[in-house]
Amino acid sequence: MPFAGPPSEDVDSAAVSEGGAVAGPVVRIAPGAVRGMWRGKPGEPGASAAFFGIPFAKPPVGDLRFEAPEPPDPWDGVRDAVTYGPTPLRGPQPEVTLIPEPSVPGESTLNVNVFTPRPGDADAKLPVLVWIHGGGYIAGSPASPWYDGRAFNRDGIVTVSVSYRLGFDGFGHIDGAPANRGVRDWIAALEWVRDNIAAFGGDPGRVTIAGQSAGGGAVLTLLGLPAAQHLFHAAWSMSGALGDVSRKRAEERADKLARLANMAPTRSGFASVDEEKLLALQSDAASPESRNRLAAANLLLDEGPSWGPMVDGELLKQPTPDSIRDGVGADKPLVLGATDDEFTMLLDRARTSMRFVPASLALSRLGLDRARRRAYIAANAEQHRKGNAALVGRYVSDRAFRSTVVRVAAARTAAKSDAPTWVYRFTWTSPTIGWACHCLDVPFWFDCLDAERVDALAGAEPPQALADAVHGAAVRLIRGEDPGWTPWSARPGATRMFGAASGPEVDPDGYASVRPLVAEEPPRR
């Protein structure tokens, strides 16, 4: 049911400006006071407040550029928090992204956005959602209108979206500098939530982390990270793209980036190069030394994202599935899943030409051995009937995303986790894209079907009933309830089918078509 509660009398929210409008609420947190803005009239159903760009760490510039995040300096007076803060995303994206991802200039890029129906009410103790954006660990923005917490506020949930350093600055290997700076940013943001969220009406003892794509990978990384266990209590991973970059790989990429930038691969050398220049060279530094047109695709499928959390032996001691299999995070309820055809649309232009390429040959060029090719084609006969391009696109989606769902769910089962694991598939087909594609589930999860550019991805009339189902499941998990279907941990294979045109709501073996890729899967290099 929609949540409606009065603002606290302790918050400066009822003051009236000279123009007669209700002034923004002022909340006092450890570093100082912040003023947000009301959306709707305080005290009326659906009203909530937003606080944008609150720093959780000092600006990562100058001597702090490659350091672990440090707590922000306190400030005097009241700090306005009515516009989004600077983003680690520098400049507009070179092409239109599926999710609108604004870039905001400025140095104080490590900040949070808080959306709450009860600003200043420390007794409200509402459950808290912390959202980590995606973007392949090199892009993305917490300032996306799709990540507005308005709908979760309506349901009595305080929502926080967080930023983190991207690309080489966040995840690149540098001798003498802390590894996994982006991961440390996630931890620092969660520590900020622990220390300050009560002032916004949230309960630091009921924090759920969630994210999509690289953000979903971040959720899984944190779930398997011993150092983060005390900072959250449940997790939801959407299309999680794990980093788990080996130290050797990270060192090789850093050395190549240094050569491209014509400087020494040292901390002082990297610090001498402007962040935007390093960002421009990142793609070349991650590209394989090969003329094979499929080399880049094979590298991505074999090794995962080019930049991301590194298995450094200190903060991240081992790959995430291994950590989860060892029981880390076993006490935390987890929901994870993916869309059916994350990247299949990338093969649409090749539909005609691929009609003449045997599916087995195409899959062999992508590194799949003969026995697995046969098993995979047999397990995906329905997809194969849509054409070779559809089959290869599904394979790419499975390797990059859907196999991670199965591997992590299996690892949780092997660990005999104390808390349940629920698995889902998002199967609804976009009328504009033609597939249940990457990012399509995000506006349904946030119940923001009227947000900017949703129609470009989900059409003019996306089904509200599907948003009610997906968002409702998220609300239940965040509240500490059962999201609404049989857990995989109780019945391995059980999968909630969000948006299926026909068939059961819960498939008893929903990821059977992925199994040929997961059984005895060789480790990443």
N, C-alpha and C positions, 0 to 999 in steps of 0.2 A: 504493500500500500504506500501511496505517497506520504512522505514525512513532512509534517508541519509543526514547527516549534517556535516559540517566541525567542527573540534575541535576548541575551543575558543583560540584566540591568547593570552589570559590571563593565560592559564594553561601551565605549563612547560612540554609540551607533544611532542614538535618537536625536542628536543635535541637529538643529535646523539652520541652514545657511541663510544669508540675507535674501537670496532669491526664493526662499520658501521650500527648496528641495532638501531631502534628507541627506545629511552629510555621510560620507563613507565611514564605515566602522574602523575604529582604531584598536589594535590589539598589541599588547605589550609582551615581548618575548625577550630572551636572554640578551641579545645584542642591543636592543632598543625597541621603540614603538614603530609600528607600521600602519599606514592607512590604506584600506582597500576600497572597494566600490560595491554597492548593492546592485543586484539584478532582481528587480521586483521590489515591492514595498515591504520593509521589515515587519515581520509578524504575520504576513499573509501567506497562505499555502503556496509552496513553490519558490518562495523568495530565497535567495542565497547570496553570499558575498564572495568576491574574488580578490585575491592578493597576488600580484604578479611581480616576478623578478626579485624575490627576497634572497639575498646572498647566503649560501650555506658555507662558503669558503672565500678566502681572499682571491682577487683576480690572479689567474695563473700566468702572469707576465713577468718580464725581467728575471730576477734571480729565482722566482717561484715557478717559472715556465715548466720545468721538468721535475719539480718537486711533488711530493705527496701534498694533497690539499691541506691548507691550514685554516683554522676557524676565522671567520671574518672579524674585523675590528668593530668594536661597539660604536654606536653613533648617538648624538644628542638630538633632542627634539623628536619630531615625528617624520618618518621616512615615507614618502608617497610610494605606494605599490599598486599603481593603477594602469600601468602599461607593461608589456612583456619586457624582460631584461635582455641584455645582450646574449646571443647564442654562440656556441662553439662553431656552428655552421657559418662559414665565412662566404658571403656573397651568394647571389642566386644560383640555383642549380643550372647546369648547362642545358637541361631538358626538363620538360614538365614531368613531375613525379606523380605517382598514383595518389599519394596523400599530400595535400598542400603543406609545405614546410618552409615557413618564413625564416629569413635570415635577418637578425637584428644586430647592427654594429655596436661595438663597445668592448671594454676590457673585462668587466665583471661578469664573465660568462658562466660561472658556477653558481646557479641560483635555482630556486624552486618557485612553482606557482601553486597556490593553495585555493581550493574552492570549498566553501563550507556553508551549511545552513545555520550554524550556531557560533559565529565568531565571538570569542571572549568568554564563552561558557565552559569553564574548566570542569564543571560537573556533568556536562552532557555525555562525555565518554562514548562518542559515536565511533563505530568501526572506521578504519582508515584504509584507503587504497593509495598505493604509491605506483605511479606509471613511469616506465622507462621506455623511451621512444626507440624505434628502429632506424635503419639507414645503413646497414652493412658495416657498422662501426666507423664509417668515414663520413656519414651525412646524417640527415634527420634533424628535427627541431622540436623542442618541448613547447614551442609557441604555436603549434598547429591548432586550428579551430576544432579539429576532430577530437582533441584531447581535453576539451573543456569538461569540467566535472559536473555540469549543471544537472544532468539526469541522475547521476549518483547522489548528488545533494538532495534531489527530490525524494530519493529513497533512504535518506538518513545516513549517508556515507560521506565522510570528509575525503576529498580527493587531492592528491599532490602529484604534479608532474615535475620531473627533475631533468637537469642537464648533466652532461659529462663531456670531458675532452675527447675529441674524435681523432681518427687516423693516427699518424705517427706521434703527434703530441700526446695522445691518450694511451697508445698501445705499443709504440715502437721501442725496440731494444736500444738502450744507451748505457754503455759502461759508466758506472759511477752515479747513475740516477735510479730512483726507485722504479721497479718494473710495475706494469699494470696500473699506470696512473689513472686510466679511465675506470678501472674496477675500484680503485681507492676512492674515486669521486662518488661512485654509487654508495659505497660504505659511508662516506662522510655525509651524503644526503640523507641516508637512513638514520645516522646518528643525530642529524638535525631534527628529523621527524620525532625521534625518541625524546629529545630534550625540549621540543617546542610545540608539538602538535596539540597538546592539551589546551593551550591558549586559544586554539581555533575550534575547540569543541571535540577534538579527537581523542581516542584512547590509545596511548602508546603500547598498550598490551594487546591490541587487536589490529595488527598491521598486515595487510596482504600486499605482496608485490606482484605486478603484472607487467607484461610488455609484449610487443609483437616483432617478429623478424629478429634483427640483432637485439632488440629489447627483450624478446622472448628468450634468446640465448643468454642475455644478461640474467634473467630470472633463474634459468637453470644453473648458470655459473654460481650465482649467489646461493642457490639451494644446496649445491655441493661444496660450498666454501666454509670450512670450520670457523673462520674469523667473523662470519656474518650471521651465525645462527641465532644470536640473541636479539637481532634487530627486526625480525619479522616472524609471522606466525602461520602464513599460508601463501600459496603461490599459484599463479595462472600464467602459463606460457603459450602464446599464440605463434605458430609457425616459427618455433625457436631455431635460430641459426647459431650453433655453438662455434666459438672461436677455437679454444684449445690448441693454439698455435704452439708448435714445439720451439724450444729455445734456439735450436740450430737454424730453423727456418727464419725466426725473427732476426737472428744475427746476420744471416745472409741478406735479408731484405734491407736491413739497416746499412750494411756495407755498400750495397748497390745504390741505395738512395744517396749516400755520401759521395759516391763516385759521380753520380748524375749531377749533384749540386756542386761538385768540384771543391770539396772540403774534406777535412779529416773526420773519420767516424768516431768522434769523441763528443763529450758533452759540450765543450766550448765550441767545437766545430758546428754541431747542430744548432746551438744557441745563436751562432753568428748569421744564420739563415732565417729570413722572414718566414713566419708560419705559412703564409699564403703560397710562398714559393715551394715549400716542402709539400704542401697539399697538392700543388700542380704536378709535382714529380712522383707522387705516391703511386699512381697507376702504372707508370713506366717501371718503377722499382719492383712492382709485384708481377710484372709481365714475364712469361717464360722466355728463355733464350731459344726460340724455335720458330721456324717458318711455317710449321704445321698450323693450319687455321683452327684446328680443334684443340691446340695445346692449351690455350687459356681456359676453355671449358673443362678439359680434363683436369687441369690444375685445381680449379674451383671444386669440382666434384670429388677429387681425391683428398684435397687438403683443407677445404672449407674456406672461409673468408680470408682475404689477404692480410688484413689487419684486425686484431681483436685480442681478447684475453690470452695471455701466454702462460704456458705451464712452466713457471719459473723455478719451481722447487722450493719456494718460500711461501708466498701467499697462495698460489695455486700449485699444490704439490703433485697433482696427477690429473689426467683428463677427467672431465666432469662425470661422464657415465661411470667411470671406475670409482670415483669418490662417492657417488650415490649408491653404487653397488656395495660399497663398504659401510653404508648406513648413515652417512652424513645427510642431514635433513629428513631423516626417517620419521620424525615426529610432526612433520608439517603436511597438512593436506595439500594435494597438488592436482590441478586440472591442466591438461595439455592436449594440443591437437593442431590441426593444420587445415588449410583449404585443399580441395581435391586436386586442383590443377594450378599450383602456385605459379609456375613459369611456362606452362604449356603455350600460352599466347605468343611467346617469343618464336615459336616454330610456325605460326600461322602463315607467314609469307612464303614459307618453304613447302606448303602443302602440295603444290603441283609437282615440283621437282622431286620431292621425296616419294612420290607415288612409284617412282621407278627404282628406288633404292630398297633392297630387301631389308626388312626390319632387323633381322639378325646381323646384317652387315653394319647397319647404322649403330647398333648397340655395341658391336665389337670395336668400332672406331672410338667409342666413348669409354673403352676400357673394361667392358663386361665380358668375363670369360664364357666359354662355350656352354658349360653346364648351366650356369646361371642365366644365360640368355634364353635357353630353352625353357627353364622353369619360369622365368619372368614373363616371357611372351605367353606361355600357357596360363599363367595366373592373371594376365591382363587382357584376355581375349576380347572382353566387351569394349575396352578402350581401343584395342587394335582395330576393331571394326570401324572406328571413326577415322582411320587412316594411319599411315606410318608416322606422320608428323605428330599426331595426337599421342601415339604410343611413346615416341621418343621424348616429347614434352612431359608426359607423365613420369617417365624415367628420371628426367632431370629434376622434376619436382620431388620425386621420391628420394633421390640421392641427397638433395640439398636440404629437405625439410621433413618429409613424412617418415623416413627411416629413423630420424632422431626421436620422433614420438615413440616408436616401437622400442628402440634401444633404451630410452630412459624409463619407459613403463616397465620393461623387463628387468632393468636394473633395480627398480624399486621393489618389484616382486621378489627378486633374488635376495634383496636385503631384508625381506620380511618386515617392511616398514610398519611402524605402529599406526600411522595415519593413512587414510585411503588415497588412492590414485584414480582419478577419473580421466577418461580419454574420449575425444570427440572428433568428428569430421565436419567441416563446413562444406556442404555439397551444393548449395544454391548457385545457379548459373547466372552470371551477370548478363543482362540483355544487351549491354553495349560492348562487352568484351567477348562474350561467347563462352566463357569458362568460369568456374569457381576459382578465381585467380588470387594472386598475392594481394594482400591489403583489403580485399573485398569485405572481410568479416569485421573490420575495425569499426565502421560507423554503426553496425548492428550491435556490437559489444558495448559501445558508448551510448547507444540509443540516440544518435544525433543525425537521423536521416535527412534532416532539413539543413544540415551544415553545408558550408561552401564546397563545391565541386563533388559532392557525393553523387549527384545525378550523372556526372561523367563516368563514374565507375559502376553505379548500381541502377542507372536508369531513372526515368522521371517518377516512377511509382514503386519504389522498393517496398517490399511487404513489411508492414509494421508488426504483424504477428510474429515474423521471424526475429525482429529486434526484441520484441517482448520475451521471446523464448531465450535468446542468447544473453541479453542483458539481465534477464531475470535469474538465470543460472549464475551469472557473475555476482549479482547482489546476494544471492543465498550463500555462496562460498565466502564472500567478504564478511557477512554477518556471522559466520561460523556454523552455517547449516549445510545440509546435504544439497548439492547443486541440482539433484533431481533424476539421476539414473544410476544403473548398476555400476559400481566401481570395477575398473580393470583389476585392481588388487584382489577383489573378491572372486571375479570370474575373468581370467585373462582373455583378452580379445574383445570384451564388451565395449561397444563404441556408440556414443550418442551421435545420431545423424541429424545435424542441423540443416534444414532446408531441403531434405530429400523429397523428390516429387512423388515417390512411391516406396513401398517396402516398409520394414519395421522402423519404429522410432529409435530403437536400440538394436544394432546389429551384433550378434553374438561373436562375430569374428571380423570386425570392420576394417582391419588393416591386413587381411589375408594376402592381398595382392602385393604387399610390400615385403612379405616374409622372405622371398628368394634373395633379397638384397641384404638381409640382416643376419641370417643364419651363418655362424662362423665367419663373420665379416672381418677381413684383414684390418689391422690397426693402421691409422694414418701414419704417413712417413714424417 
